[in-house]
Amino acid sequence: MADYLSVTTSVDSREAAERIARELVERRLAACVQLDGPFESIYRWKGAVEEAREWRCTIKTRADRYDALEAALRALHPYETPEILAHPVSGGGADYLAWIDESLDG
C-alpha cells in the first residue's frame, strides 16, 4: 500500500488552490485534489507569530509520481516555503486504488 500517497499543501486563496489542483490533475500527477477551507493558521515565520486564512489541498497520488508532483507544487505555489507533506496510504479500497492508477496512467 505504500505505493500510494496523500499529499497536503495549503495556500492563501481558493483561486490558488483551484489552479494548483487543476494543473496537477491535468498533468496526471494527481488523480484527485480535494479542497477545503477557509481555515485559520497560526505559525511562526521569520521570527514572528503570524496568522493567515488558508485553503488546504489534499492530493491523491502514487509514490512514483511524488518527485514530479513536488517539483510542480514548488513551481505553482505562491509561498516561499510551501507546506508539502506526503503521507503514505496504509490501506484502501482496491477499486479506489485502481481508479488512482487509471487516472494517473491514462
Buried (B, 14 or more C-beta within 10 A) or exposed (E): EEEBBBBBBBBBBEEBBBBBBEBBBEEBBBBBBBBEBBEEBEEEEEEEEEEBEBBBBBBBBBBEBBEBBBEBBEEBBEBEEBBBEBEEBEEBEEEEBEBBEEBBEE
